[in-house]
Amino acid sequence: MKIAAIQMNSSDQVNSNLMKAKSLLSAASDAGADACFLPENFAFMGHPKELLNSVMEDEESGIIQTEISNIAKELKIWIIAGSIPIRDSETGKAFSRSITFNDDGEIVGHYDKVHLFDVEVNGKKYHESEAFNAGVQPRSISTPWFKMGLSICYDLRFPELYRSEEFTDVELISVPSAFTKETGEAHWLTLLQSRAIENLAYVIAPNQWGEHYGSRETFGHSVIIDPWGKIIELIKDGEGFVLAEIDTEGLQSIRKKFPALGHRKIK
């Protein structure tokens, strides 16, 4: 089967972002993709948190989730919707939630981002926890083709997430992101290849690209990496997608010949 990583330059306008996402998803489907992966914040790259409040959705309800469900059903593809802000009624904040839709448009699972991006980079301060609550547990999902481990952006820096019990036997790791230009230039591909190599798993990482509302700039370089750490397909700049075939039999052959996961001593 084939998977596609969608690269976007999302704005603070939800409707235009959804139109753009549909166009890119349609193109990837026409190219043969069975499952398409959208980047973090694909429907809304806004700032500050007051703007986020206006687009937060309730669980399994709202324009973003409805539109992605309809697209999945129309195109008959699975869609891993990078992240959608889902309201936490107790705190008024949101969860950054990656939601998986099957080809009937049904939600089959989700993951709430555990590690929030509260850092300073080259004088720019990012405080994701001002608008978001952290998730509390790793999540994986079984698809018709492979077992998939879910993560989002900043999670990439925490390898213990990918070695959690929930990730046992995961064959593909999803890393939808809005990785900044500064940190992306320094660490993006190195971290992604490391997660692929140490877990002997495919990694798919759809990223935001370009300049966004609030003077934020993201790195692009959306990529699909094989279990040996080889870059299969990469799109550096611009909006578009990368497409690659997933060979689970080949993956299992690698794991059998190079059984590093079974040699773990510390858990």
Secondary structure, DSSP 8 states (H G I E B T S, - for coil): -EEEEEEB---S-HHHHHHHHHHHHHHHHHTT-SEEE--TTTT----SHHHHHTT-B-TT-SHHHHHHHHHHHHHT-EEEEEEEEEE-TTTS-EEEEEEEE-TTS-EEEEEE--S--EEEETTEEEEGGGTEE---S-EEEE-SS-EEEE--GGGGG-HHHHTSGGGTT--EEE--B--BHHHHHHHHHHHHHHHHHHHT-EEEE-BBEEEETTTEEEE--EEEE-TTS-EEEEE-SSSEEEEEE--HHHHHHHHHHS-GGGG----
